[in-house]
Amino acid sequence: MSRNFINTLVFLLFLIGNYNFLFSQNTVTKQSPIVPNPSVYIATGEDFNLDNELLINTTNLPLEIQNYLTIEFRKLYGISLRYTTSKGQLNFKTFRNVPKDSYSINVADDITITYSSEQSCFYAVNSFLQLVKQNQDSFVIPKCFVDDAPKFEWRGMHLDVSRHFFSVDEVKRYIDLMAFYKFNKFHWHLTDDQGWRIEIKQFPKLTEIGAWRDSTVIGHANSKPNQYSKGKYGGFYTQAQIKDIVKYATDRYISVIPEIEMPGHARAALAAYPEYSCTGLKHGVEGLWGVFDDIYCSKMETIDFNKKILDEVLSLFPSEYIHIGGDEAPKTRWKECENCQKVMKENGLKDEHALQSYFIKQIDVYLTSKGRKLIGWDEILEGGLSPNATVMSWQGESGGLEAAKQKHAVVMSPSSHCYFDHYQASSSTEPLAIGGFLTLEKVYSFDPIPKELNIQDRVYILGGQANVWTEYIPNIKQLEYMAFPRMLAMSQALWTTQKPTYVDFEKELVVHQFKLLDRLKVNYSKAIMYPKIDYLRTKNGIGIVVHSIVADEKFELEKVEKPSFNNHTVTIHNQITQKDTLYFDRTRKSNFTKISTITVKAETLKKALRFEINSNSTIGLPVNLITKPNPKFNNRENLALFDGVRGSRPWKGDEWLGFDVDTIQFELDLLKSSKIKKMNIGFLMAKSSWIYLPQHVEISVSKDNANWTALPKADATEYFTQKVNKKARYIKVQIIADHKIPEGQPGEGFHPWTFIDEVEVIK
């Protein structure tokens, strides 16, 4: 029986049972106030008025859900609930022969929630909580019909507690917010180089030593030289606390998937037990973010050590899946280790990638024998995938595609759409982040099923997950800021069968969901309300338009330094609107090599946006990008290199073009021949993000686009400059990058990223 047929049947039964609704002239379909959006939402335009109390019929209402509803309703709205075993204002019924986890809500003269399972009853209650709206001094619920069920089985949120530690109460709050938006998998990243967070009674030094570091890097890890704050930092969860958190999540129908990293990201464990490393040397718990050479040795003693750890992990976590990491494991030590080479020889393994596969397979066999399933990051594909493993694809879609083609279960979690530690806005006031640029709109566009995957293999996609890595997230307040409202967009991607348009979602977010988040006291980002800038290519340069989702928003030019642009439509000191354009004209010599720093302040939020335009004689010129940037890092495409905005450091993905190929080529037409003094190209070095400098740059110039003069090949630097001192109109640039990241460097063996911005031709 099809889902659409069931929806139609349920709705018809609903109409038949509600005569007034059936013949109402006001029955309309509206944008649902519920997130994630249900499959069906039909409203009459009328309201059900809530008094100071709500009478609930507890027949068919599970006790745990009743307690949850009582607490949350009072917390959100200050309304008390009364209970009866006869007919109430809110009644519950069970529903059979419908898709798994289905529920419906019928709000008419009274309210009926119908559900197919206790889990779907819990989902229905959370939807019901979101329906309540404040109408001046009272609360109302729109009279409506809701029918719903989830699209994907795996709807995950991740939390890294290794880089920064979060208390039991803070973890529970995170779980509460997940539950409110119908996530059902909590991926708990408990171990890493910077801290071991789970008590293992067989190995007490894991928490006595491994849970604490003596220093923590200050600022961005890519900033050189690194500076550190001195002082003991860390913490861990006792087994009793873990059992408490697992039960707390289970009561909210969330499965907790622990991650115990191996063979890489093991510095904290090896600080406690160095005998399980390749060198046996003792190191402290790492206080710098990144990837490190010291990983678990592949000898059997180490594998047995991890099995014993997992013995205790399995006793604490009843989840079907156990995450073992498997990512970012440099092979530097293994290549030099007698024990590792011996294991390779004894098992006929061709290289160290096969050795990693061997390591993972030993753990997979062990977990399978215990009735559990191994899940790991997509690097576990290297050297051959373990037979029963599930892949969590983070580097893009390719790992998930390959695993699904091999008939393995997959959870899609590409960093392009699912890494909430990335910047979400261009504002200079955003808190320091690891890098990258992931807007709410891009999260909303996420689809866990790759378009390239054939229909037969789509069944292997379990769903998706968003990840919150906490290198630059030191407290719960900032955690909430980075996760919200992007978590709501992710819930839409993983639950909703037919999403509304992003514009409709954004409107409902501002009108209704932000008020709910306020009631929940969530420190969410209001980045979608901030002023934003559109860069436009004009005939003689670029134009800048400031805009906002607030329809009549006005902006004040609060501060202008070196106003070197040609102002066509506004004066510097005037208020501007979303219809005004600021022009930067490359034909005016007074513009050249000058920097305009402009601060724009929005009236509504009083939020200031500061940006710099580096005026030069090539600003806004069209460029032919023969090599296209990766879609993941392709903001403004061929305007990005000549928009006058120099890529910032630490990097944000919206300013840079990112390439993951060996050779990058582009061509530039200066429109007329003139004497060129030099050419500047900005490159980025951010090793922890696998962004490296290319090898060299080759520039050629021509007056007629036929006869070319090649300049000497030059080594690339971050702020690359090459003297030209020739008359030319046309310029060709070829950039040669490494094919693979060298051994011992973050991302070794993978293709490096090359990031470019800004290109300037100085005449």
matplotlib code that plots the C-alpha trace (Angstrom):
import matplotlib.pyplot as plt

x = [0.0, 1.5, 2.2, 0.2, -2.8, -2.6, -2.3, -5.4, -7.4, -6.5, -7.5, -10.8, -11.6, -10.6, -13.0, -15.8, -15.3, -15.3, -18.4, -17.8, -14.3, -15.5, -18.0, -15.9, -15.3, -12.0, -10.2, -6.7, -3.3, -0.6, 3.1, 3.4, 4.8, 6.2, 9.9, 10.7, 7.7, 5.1, 3.9, 0.5, -0.5, -4.0, -5.3, -8.8, -7.7, -9.4, -7.8, -8.3, -8.0, -5.9, -6.9, -4.5, -5.0, -5.3, -7.2, -5.5, -7.0, -4.1, -5.7, -3.2, -0.6, 2.6, 3.7, 7.2, 5.8, 3.1, 5.9, 7.8, 4.7, 4.0, 7.5, 8.0, 4.5, 5.0, 8.6, 7.6, 4.2, 3.7, 0.5, -0.4, -1.8, -4.6, -5.2, -8.3, -9.1, -12.3, -12.6, -10.4, -9.4, -6.4, -6.9, -4.6, -5.4, -3.3, -3.1, -2.3, -1.4, 0.4, 4.1, 6.5, 6.6, 3.5, 1.3, -1.5, -2.8, -6.4, -7.1, -10.8, -13.2, -10.9, -7.6, -6.8, -3.3, -3.1, 0.1, 1.5, 4.2, 5.5, 8.2, 5.7, 3.7, 6.8, 7.2, 3.6, 3.9, 6.9, 5.0, 2.0, 4.4, 5.4, 1.9, 1.2, 1.3, 1.0, -1.9, -1.3, -1.8, -3.2, -2.1, -3.8, -3.4, -4.4, -7.2, -5.5, -4.8, -1.3, -0.2, 3.5, 6.3, 10.0, 11.8, 15.1, 15.9, 19.2, 18.7, 21.9, 23.6, 27.2, 29.1, 32.8, 33.6, 37.3, 38.6, 36.4, 34.6, 30.8, 29.2, 26.5, 23.8, 25.1, 25.0, 21.5, 20.4, 21.9, 19.9, 16.7, 17.1, 17.8, 14.6, 12.5, 13.4, 13.1, 16.7, 17.1, 20.9, 23.4, 26.9, 29.1, 32.8, 34.4, 38.1, 40.7, 44.3, 43.2, 41.3, 39.9, 36.4, 35.1, 36.0, 37.4, 37.9, 40.5, 42.7, 42.4, 45.2, 43.1, 41.2, 43.9, 46.3, 44.5, 41.6, 43.8, 46.0, 48.5, 48.0, 45.6, 46.4, 45.3, 43.7, 43.7, 46.0, 47.1, 48.5, 52.2, 53.9, 51.4, 50.7, 49.3, 47.3, 49.0, 46.8, 45.2, 42.1, 39.9, 37.3, 35.6, 32.4, 32.1, 30.4, 27.5, 27.2, 27.3, 24.5, 22.5, 22.9, 22.2, 18.9, 18.1, 18.5, 16.6, 13.6, 13.6, 13.9, 17.4, 20.1, 23.6, 26.4, 29.8, 32.9, 36.2, 38.9, 41.3, 43.9, 44.5, 43.6, 45.0, 47.5, 45.4, 45.3, 49.0, 49.9, 48.4, 49.7, 52.6, 53.4, 50.6, 52.3, 55.0, 57.8, 56.9, 57.9, 55.8, 54.0, 51.6, 48.0, 48.0, 47.1, 47.2, 44.4, 45.4, 46.5, 49.5, 51.9, 51.7, 48.8, 48.1, 50.6, 49.0, 50.5, 48.0, 48.6, 47.2, 44.2, 43.5, 43.9, 41.1, 38.9, 39.1, 38.2, 35.2, 34.1, 33.3, 31.9, 29.4, 28.3, 27.4, 25.9, 23.1, 23.2, 23.3, 26.3, 29.7, 31.8, 35.5, 36.6, 39.2, 39.9, 43.1, 45.6, 49.1, 51.2, 54.5, 55.2, 53.9, 56.4, 59.2, 57.8, 59.2, 56.0, 53.8, 56.0, 55.9, 52.1, 52.1, 54.5, 52.7, 49.3, 50.4, 49.4, 50.7, 51.0, 50.1, 46.6, 45.9, 47.3, 44.7, 42.0, 43.4, 43.3, 39.6, 38.6, 39.9, 37.6, 34.8, 34.9, 35.0, 31.9, 30.0, 30.6, 29.0, 26.0, 27.0, 27.8, 30.9, 30.6, 33.5, 34.5, 35.0, 38.8, 37.9, 37.4, 41.1, 42.7, 39.4, 36.2, 35.6, 32.7, 30.0, 31.1, 28.8, 30.4, 29.9, 30.9, 32.4, 34.9, 32.1, 29.7, 32.3, 33.0, 29.2, 28.7, 31.4, 30.2, 26.6, 27.7, 29.5, 26.2, 27.3, 25.0, 25.9, 25.3, 25.9, 27.7, 29.7, 31.5, 30.2, 26.7, 27.0, 29.9, 28.5, 31.9, 32.3, 31.4, 27.8, 28.1, 30.6, 30.3, 33.5, 31.9, 31.5, 33.4, 36.6, 36.0, 38.1, 37.3, 34.9, 31.6, 28.2, 25.1, 21.7, 20.5, 23.2, 22.4, 18.7, 19.7, 21.3, 20.0, 21.5, 20.9, 23.5, 22.0, 24.6, 23.4, 21.2, 17.8, 18.7, 21.6, 19.7, 18.3, 21.8, 21.6, 20.4, 20.2, 22.4, 24.1, 25.4, 28.7, 29.8, 33.6, 34.6, 38.2, 37.0, 33.8, 34.8, 31.4, 27.7, 26.8, 29.0, 27.9, 24.3, 25.3, 27.1, 24.3, 21.2, 19.3, 21.3, 20.1, 16.5, 17.6, 19.2, 16.1, 14.2, 16.6, 16.4, 12.7, 10.6, 9.5, 8.7, 10.5, 9.0, 11.1, 14.0, 12.3, 9.2, 11.3, 13.3, 10.1, 8.6, 11.9, 11.8, 8.1, 7.7, 10.8, 13.0, 10.3, 10.4, 14.2, 13.9, 11.5, 14.0, 16.7, 18.8, 21.7, 21.0, 22.7, 20.7, 23.0, 20.1, 18.9, 22.3, 23.0, 24.5, 26.4, 25.9, 28.8, 27.9, 30.2, 29.6, 30.9, 33.8, 34.3, 32.0, 28.8, 27.8, 24.2, 23.5, 20.4, 18.4, 15.5, 13.8, 11.7, 12.0, 15.4, 17.5, 21.3, 23.5, 26.9, 28.4, 32.1, 33.9, 37.7, 39.3, 36.1, 37.8, 34.8, 32.7, 29.4, 26.6, 23.4, 24.1, 26.2, 28.6, 26.9, 23.3, 21.2, 21.0, 18.3, 18.3, 17.8, 21.0, 24.3, 27.8, 30.1, 33.8, 35.3, 38.6, 38.9, 39.5, 43.2, 42.4, 41.0, 44.1, 45.8, 43.5, 41.5, 38.0, 36.8, 33.0, 30.9, 27.2, 24.7, 21.2, 18.4, 16.4, 19.1, 21.6, 24.0, 27.1, 28.8, 32.4, 34.0, 37.0, 37.4, 40.9, 40.5, 42.9, 43.0, 41.6, 38.7, 35.6, 37.3, 35.9, 38.1, 37.9, 38.3, 39.4, 39.7, 36.5, 36.7, 35.2, 31.5, 32.2, 34.3, 32.9, 31.3, 30.9, 33.0, 34.8, 34.0, 35.6, 39.2, 38.6, 36.0, 38.4, 37.9, 41.1, 40.7, 40.9, 43.1, 42.0, 40.1, 36.4, 35.2, 33.0, 36.0, 38.2, 38.0, 39.0, 40.5, 41.4, 43.2, 46.9, 46.7, 44.7, 44.4, 42.7, 42.9, 42.4, 41.6, 42.6, 40.5, 43.4, 47.1, 49.1, 52.3, 52.0, 54.3, 53.5, 50.9, 49.7, 48.0, 46.8, 47.2, 46.3, 48.3, 46.0, 47.4, 44.9, 42.3, 44.4, 44.9, 48.5, 50.5, 50.9, 54.4, 54.8, 53.1, 53.6, 52.4, 52.4, 51.4, 50.4, 49.4, 47.4, 46.3, 48.5, 52.1, 52.9, 55.8, 56.3, 57.7, 60.1, 58.4, 58.1, 57.6, 54.3, 54.0, 51.0, 51.3, 52.7, 54.1, 55.8, 57.3, 56.1, 57.4, 55.9, 53.1, 50.3, 46.5, 46.1, 47.4, 47.5, 48.1, 48.9, 49.2, 50.8, 49.9, 51.1, 49.3, 49.3, 49.8, 53.3, 53.7, 53.6, 51.4, 47.6, 45.7, 48.7, 48.1, 45.0, 44.9, 45.7, 43.3, 44.6, 42.8, 43.1, 42.1, 42.6, 44.3, 45.6, 47.3, 49.3, 49.9]
y = [0.0, 3.3, 6.1, 8.6, 6.3, 5.9, 9.7, 10.2, 7.5, 8.9, 12.4, 11.2, 9.4, 12.6, 14.7, 12.2, 12.3, 16.1, 17.4, 21.1, 20.8, 19.0, 21.8, 24.7, 27.4, 28.2, 24.9, 25.7, 24.2, 26.2, 26.1, 23.9, 25.4, 22.0, 21.2, 18.8, 19.4, 16.6, 14.8, 16.3, 19.6, 21.1, 24.0, 25.5, 29.0, 28.7, 28.1, 25.9, 28.1, 26.8, 27.7, 27.7, 24.0, 21.2, 18.0, 14.9, 11.4, 9.1, 6.1, 4.9, 7.4, 5.7, 6.9, 8.0, 10.1, 11.5, 12.7, 14.2, 16.0, 17.4, 18.8, 20.2, 21.8, 23.6, 24.6, 26.0, 27.6, 27.6, 25.7, 22.9, 19.6, 17.6, 14.0, 11.8, 8.3, 9.4, 11.8, 14.8, 17.8, 15.8, 12.1, 9.3, 6.4, 3.6, 3.1, -0.2, -1.3, 1.9, 2.6, 2.4, 5.3, 7.0, 9.4, 11.8, 14.9, 16.1, 19.4, 20.3, 20.9, 18.6, 17.1, 13.5, 12.0, 8.7, 6.7, 3.3, 2.8, 4.4, 6.0, 7.6, 8.7, 10.6, 12.2, 13.2, 14.8, 16.9, 18.0, 18.9, 21.0, 23.0, 23.7, 25.9, 29.7, 32.7, 35.1, 38.2, 37.0, 33.5, 30.4, 28.8, 25.7, 26.0, 23.7, 21.3, 17.8, 16.4, 13.0, 12.1, 9.5, 9.7, 9.4, 8.0, 5.5, 7.1, 10.7, 11.5, 14.3, 13.9, 15.6, 15.6, 15.7, 14.9, 18.3, 20.1, 18.4, 18.8, 17.9, 15.3, 18.0, 19.7, 16.3, 15.7, 19.2, 18.4, 15.1, 17.0, 19.4, 16.5, 14.8, 17.9, 17.9, 14.1, 12.9, 9.3, 8.7, 10.4, 9.7, 10.4, 11.0, 9.9, 9.4, 11.3, 12.7, 15.5, 13.5, 10.1, 10.6, 7.1, 5.2, 1.8, -0.1, -2.6, 0.3, 3.1, 5.1, 5.9, 8.4, 9.1, 10.2, 10.2, 12.4, 15.4, 17.6, 20.2, 22.8, 23.9, 25.8, 29.4, 30.7, 28.8, 25.7, 27.0, 30.2, 30.1, 30.0, 28.2, 29.7, 27.7, 28.3, 26.4, 24.6, 21.2, 20.6, 17.6, 15.4, 12.0, 10.2, 7.4, 4.3, 5.2, 8.6, 6.9, 4.5, 7.4, 9.3, 6.2, 5.7, 9.4, 9.2, 5.9, 7.4, 9.9, 7.2, 8.1, 5.4, 6.4, 5.3, 5.5, 6.2, 4.7, 5.8, 3.3, 2.9, 6.7, 9.6, 7.6, 10.0, 10.2, 6.4, 6.1, 8.8, 6.3, 3.1, 3.8, 0.1, -0.1, 2.4, 1.5, 3.3, 2.7, 6.3, 8.2, 11.4, 13.7, 14.2, 16.5, 20.1, 21.0, 20.2, 18.1, 14.7, 13.0, 10.2, 8.3, 5.8, 2.3, -0.3, -3.1, -5.9, -8.4, -7.1, -3.7, -5.3, -7.4, -4.2, -2.6, -5.6, -5.5, -1.8, -2.7, -5.4, -2.6, -0.3, -3.0, -3.4, 0.3, 0.9, -1.4, 0.2, -2.0, 0.1, 0.7, 3.4, 2.8, 5.9, 4.5, 7.9, 10.0, 7.3, 8.2, 5.2, 6.8, 4.8, 1.6, 1.7, 2.0, -0.5, -4.1, -5.4, -3.9, -5.2, -8.6, -8.6, -7.6, -10.4, -13.1, -12.1, -11.5, -7.8, -5.7, -2.4, -0.4, 0.4, -3.3, -3.4, -0.9, -3.0, -6.0, -4.1, -3.0, -6.5, -8.0, -5.5, -6.2, -10.0, -9.3, -7.0, -9.3, -12.2, -10.0, -9.3, -5.8, -3.9, -1.9, 1.5, 3.8, 6.8, 6.2, 5.6, 2.1, 1.5, 1.7, -1.7, -3.4, -3.0, -5.2, -7.7, -6.5, -2.8, 0.2, 3.3, 6.8, 8.9, 12.3, 13.3, 13.6, 11.3, 9.0, 6.8, 6.3, 5.6, 3.0, 1.3, 1.2, -0.4, -3.0, -3.7, -2.1, 0.0, 3.8, 6.9, 10.0, 12.8, 14.8, 17.8, 19.9, 19.8, 18.2, 19.8, 22.3, 23.4, 25.4, 29.1, 29.8, 33.5, 35.9, 38.4, 39.4, 38.9, 35.2, 33.2, 31.5, 28.2, 25.5, 26.9, 26.1, 27.8, 26.1, 28.2, 27.3, 27.1, 24.6, 22.4, 22.6, 21.4, 18.2, 14.9, 11.7, 9.8, 10.6, 11.3, 9.0, 6.0, 3.6, 2.7, -0.8, 0.4, 3.3, 0.9, 0.8, 4.5, 4.4, 8.2, 11.0, 12.8, 16.2, 16.4, 19.0, 18.8, 21.0, 22.1, 25.7, 25.2, 25.4, 25.6, 24.8, 28.3, 28.3, 24.7, 25.8, 28.8, 26.5, 23.8, 26.0, 26.7, 24.4, 21.4, 22.3, 22.4, 19.0, 17.6, 18.6, 16.8, 13.6, 13.4, 15.3, 13.6, 16.8, 19.8, 23.2, 25.8, 27.2, 30.6, 29.2, 27.4, 30.5, 32.5, 29.9, 29.8, 33.5, 33.7, 30.6, 28.5, 31.3, 32.0, 28.3, 28.4, 31.5, 29.6, 26.7, 29.3, 28.1, 30.4, 30.0, 32.0, 34.8, 34.8, 34.6, 38.0, 39.7, 42.0, 40.2, 41.3, 40.4, 41.0, 41.9, 42.2, 45.6, 47.1, 48.8, 46.9, 45.5, 46.6, 45.7, 45.4, 44.9, 43.0, 41.2, 38.8, 41.6, 43.1, 46.8, 46.7, 49.8, 50.1, 52.8, 53.3, 53.7, 53.8, 54.3, 54.5, 55.6, 55.8, 55.1, 53.9, 55.7, 56.3, 56.3, 56.0, 56.9, 59.3, 58.0, 59.3, 58.4, 55.5, 52.9, 50.4, 47.0, 48.7, 50.7, 49.7, 50.7, 50.8, 50.2, 51.4, 50.0, 52.7, 55.4, 55.6, 57.0, 53.6, 51.6, 49.8, 51.5, 49.7, 50.7, 49.6, 49.9, 49.1, 48.6, 48.5, 47.0, 48.9, 45.9, 43.9, 46.7, 44.2, 45.6, 44.0, 45.1, 44.4, 45.5, 46.1, 46.1, 48.3, 47.6, 47.9, 44.4, 44.4, 42.8, 41.7, 38.5, 35.4, 32.1, 29.4, 26.5, 24.4, 24.5, 24.7, 21.9, 22.7, 22.4, 25.6, 27.6, 30.7, 33.4, 31.3, 33.4, 36.6, 35.4, 35.9, 39.5, 40.8, 42.8, 40.7, 39.0, 35.5, 35.7, 33.8, 31.7, 30.8, 30.9, 28.9, 31.7, 33.8, 31.1, 28.9, 25.4, 22.9, 19.2, 18.6, 18.5, 21.3, 24.5, 26.9, 30.2, 33.0, 36.8, 39.5, 43.0, 44.4, 46.5, 46.2, 48.0, 47.8, 45.3, 45.7, 42.5, 39.9, 38.8, 35.5, 34.6, 30.9, 29.3, 27.0, 25.2, 21.7, 20.6, 21.1, 19.3, 22.6, 22.9, 25.3, 24.2, 23.4, 26.3, 28.9, 29.4, 32.7, 33.6, 37.0, 38.1, 41.3, 39.6, 36.2, 34.5, 35.1, 34.3, 35.1, 32.7, 34.1, 32.1, 29.3, 30.4, 28.5, 29.2, 31.1, 32.1, 35.7, 35.0, 37.9, 37.7, 40.6, 41.0, 44.3, 43.7, 45.2, 42.7, 42.3, 38.6, 36.5, 32.7, 31.2, 27.5, 26.2, 22.9, 21.1, 17.9, 14.7, 13.4, 14.8, 13.7, 11.1, 12.4, 15.3, 15.7, 13.8, 11.9, 9.9, 11.9, 14.7, 18.1, 21.0, 24.2, 27.4, 30.6, 34.2, 37.1, 37.7, 41.2, 42.6, 45.7, 48.2]
z = [0.0, -1.0, 1.4, -0.7, -0.6, 3.2, 3.5, 1.4, 3.3, 6.7, 5.6, 4.3, 7.5, 9.4, 7.2, 7.7, 11.4, 11.4, 9.7, 10.4, 9.0, 5.9, 4.9, 6.1, 3.4, 5.2, 4.9, 3.5, 3.2, 4.9, 5.6, 8.7, 11.9, 12.7, 12.0, 10.5, 8.2, 8.3, 5.2, 5.5, 7.1, 6.5, 8.5, 8.7, 9.6, 13.0, 16.4, 19.4, 22.5, 25.4, 28.9, 31.8, 32.0, 29.4, 30.3, 28.9, 28.6, 29.6, 28.1, 25.5, 26.6, 27.8, 31.2, 30.2, 27.4, 29.8, 32.1, 29.2, 27.9, 31.4, 31.9, 28.4, 28.2, 31.5, 30.6, 27.2, 27.9, 31.7, 31.2, 33.7, 32.5, 34.2, 33.6, 33.3, 32.1, 30.3, 27.4, 27.6, 25.5, 24.3, 23.5, 22.3, 20.0, 18.6, 14.8, 13.1, 9.5, 8.7, 7.9, 10.8, 13.2, 11.7, 13.6, 13.0, 14.9, 14.5, 16.1, 15.9, 18.8, 20.8, 19.9, 18.9, 18.5, 16.8, 16.6, 15.5, 18.1, 21.3, 19.3, 16.9, 19.9, 21.2, 17.7, 17.7, 21.2, 20.0, 16.9, 19.2, 21.4, 18.3, 17.2, 20.2, 19.4, 21.6, 20.7, 22.8, 26.4, 25.6, 23.7, 20.8, 18.5, 14.9, 14.0, 11.6, 10.4, 10.5, 9.1, 9.3, 9.2, 8.8, 5.5, 6.7, 9.5, 10.5, 11.6, 13.4, 15.3, 16.5, 19.4, 19.9, 23.7, 23.3, 22.1, 24.6, 27.4, 28.1, 31.4, 31.9, 32.1, 28.9, 27.0, 28.3, 27.0, 23.6, 23.6, 24.6, 21.6, 19.3, 20.5, 20.0, 16.3, 15.9, 15.6, 16.7, 16.6, 19.0, 17.8, 20.8, 20.0, 23.2, 22.4, 20.4, 20.5, 22.9, 25.5, 26.6, 28.0, 29.0, 32.2, 31.4, 34.7, 33.3, 32.2, 34.8, 33.3, 30.3, 32.5, 35.1, 32.4, 29.0, 30.1, 30.9, 28.9, 30.3, 27.6, 24.8, 21.7, 21.6, 18.4, 15.2, 14.9, 11.4, 13.0, 13.3, 15.7, 17.9, 21.3, 24.2, 27.4, 30.2, 32.6, 33.2, 31.1, 30.6, 32.3, 31.7, 32.3, 34.8, 33.8, 36.0, 34.3, 30.9, 31.8, 33.0, 29.8, 27.7, 29.6, 29.3, 25.5, 25.3, 27.1, 24.2, 21.6, 20.7, 20.3, 21.5, 19.2, 21.0, 19.0, 20.2, 17.7, 16.2, 14.8, 14.5, 16.8, 19.7, 21.3, 24.5, 24.9, 24.1, 26.6, 29.2, 27.6, 25.3, 25.0, 22.4, 20.1, 17.5, 19.3, 22.9, 23.7, 26.2, 24.9, 26.8, 25.7, 22.7, 23.1, 19.4, 16.9, 13.9, 12.8, 14.4, 13.4, 16.6, 16.2, 17.6, 16.5, 14.5, 16.6, 18.2, 21.7, 20.6, 18.9, 22.1, 24.2, 22.1, 22.3, 26.1, 26.0, 23.7, 26.2, 28.7, 26.0, 24.9, 28.5, 28.6, 25.2, 23.9, 20.5, 17.4, 16.0, 17.5, 15.8, 15.6, 13.7, 11.3, 9.8, 9.4, 10.4, 9.0, 8.1, 8.9, 12.1, 10.6, 7.7, 10.3, 12.8, 13.0, 14.6, 11.8, 9.0, 10.7, 10.7, 7.0, 6.1, 8.1, 6.6, 3.0, 3.1, 0.2, 1.9, 5.0, 3.7, 3.6, 7.1, 8.3, 6.6, 8.5, 11.8, 11.2, 10.2, 13.5, 15.3, 12.9, 13.6, 17.3, 17.2, 15.0, 17.4, 20.1, 17.9, 17.1, 13.9, 13.1, 11.6, 10.6, 8.6, 4.9, 5.3, 6.3, 2.6, 2.2, 1.5, 1.2, 3.3, 6.3, 5.5, 7.8, 8.1, 7.7, 6.2, 7.4, 4.4, 5.4, 2.7, 0.1, -1.6, -3.2, -0.2, 0.3, -3.3, -3.4, -0.2, -1.4, -4.7, -2.6, -0.8, 2.5, 4.6, 4.4, 6.5, 4.5, 6.3, 3.8, 5.2, 2.4, 4.0, 7.4, 9.3, 11.8, 13.0, 9.8, 9.5, 8.8, 8.0, 6.5, 9.3, 11.0, 14.3, 13.9, 16.5, 15.4, 13.6, 11.9, 8.4, 5.7, 5.0, 5.5, 5.3, 6.6, 2.9, 2.0, 4.9, 3.8, 0.3, 1.7, 0.2, 1.7, -1.5, -4.2, -7.6, -9.2, -7.2, -9.1, -7.7, -6.7, -4.4, -2.8, -0.2, 1.4, 2.3, 5.9, 6.2, 7.2, 10.1, 11.0, 12.9, 15.5, 16.1, 19.0, 18.5, 18.4, 20.5, 24.1, 25.9, 25.6, 24.6, 21.5, 20.8, 20.5, 18.4, 15.9, 15.9, 15.7, 13.5, 11.2, 13.1, 12.1, 8.4, 8.8, 10.5, 7.3, 5.1, 7.0, 8.0, 5.4, 2.2, 0.3, 1.7, 1.3, -0.6, 1.4, 1.3, 3.0, 5.5, 6.3, 6.8, 9.2, 11.0, 11.8, 12.5, 14.7, 15.3, 16.6, 19.3, 20.3, 20.5, 22.7, 25.0, 25.1, 25.9, 23.0, 22.1, 18.3, 15.5, 13.9, 10.9, 8.4, 9.8, 9.3, 6.4, 3.5, 0.5, -3.2, -5.5, -9.1, -12.1, -13.8, -17.0, -15.3, -12.1, -9.5, -7.7, -4.1, -2.9, 0.8, 1.6, 4.3, 4.7, 6.5, 3.7, 4.5, 6.1, 5.9, 6.4, 7.7, 6.3, 9.8, 9.0, 5.7, 5.4, 2.1, 0.2, -3.2, -5.1, -7.7, -6.0, -8.5, -6.4, -2.8, -0.8, 1.7, 4.8, 3.7, 4.8, 2.0, 1.1, -0.5, -3.9, -3.7, -5.3, -4.3, -7.3, -7.5, -10.8, -12.1, -14.7, -12.1, -11.4, -7.9, -7.1, -7.8, -4.8, -2.3, 0.3, 1.2, 4.6, 5.0, 8.0, 7.3, 10.2, 9.9, 11.6, 12.8, 14.6, 15.0, 13.5, 11.8, 8.8, 8.0, 4.7, 2.7, -1.0, -2.4, -5.5, -8.4, -12.1, -12.7, -10.2, -11.8, -15.0, -16.5, -16.2, -18.1, -15.5, -17.7, -14.6, -12.6, -8.8, -6.7, -6.1, -2.4, -2.5, -5.4, -4.1, -6.8, -9.2, -11.7, -9.9, -6.7, -7.9, -9.0, -6.5, -4.5, -1.4, -0.3, 1.3, 5.1, 7.4, 9.3, 6.2, 5.5, 2.6, 1.1, 0.0, -1.6, -4.7, -3.9, -6.3, -5.8, -9.1, -10.2, -12.7, -12.5, -15.5, -16.0, -18.6, -18.2, -20.8, -19.6, -22.4, -23.7, -23.9, -21.1, -19.2, -16.4, -13.4, -11.5, -10.7, -7.3, -6.4, -3.0, -1.9, 1.4, 3.6, 6.2, 6.6, 9.2, 6.6, 3.9, 2.1, 0.8, -1.3, -5.0, -6.3, -8.8, -10.9, -14.7, -16.2, -19.9, -21.4, -24.9, -26.7, -29.4, -27.9, -30.5, -29.6, -26.0, -23.7, -20.9, -17.6, -15.5, -13.6, -9.9, -6.7, -5.0, -1.8, 0.3, -0.9, -4.4, -6.5, -9.8, -11.7, -15.3, -16.6, -20.0, -22.1, -22.6, -22.8, -22.3, -19.4, -19.0, -15.6, -14.9, -11.3, -10.7, -7.4, -5.8, -6.7, -3.1, 0.3, 1.5, 4.3, 7.8, 6.9, 7.6, 5.0, 3.7, 0.6, -0.4, -3.0, -1.5, -1.8, -3.5, -2.4, -4.5, -3.8, -4.7, -8.2, -8.8, -11.8, -10.9, -13.8]

ax = plt.figure().add_subplot(projection="3d")
ax.plot(x, y, z, "-o")
ax.set_aspect("equal")
plt.show()
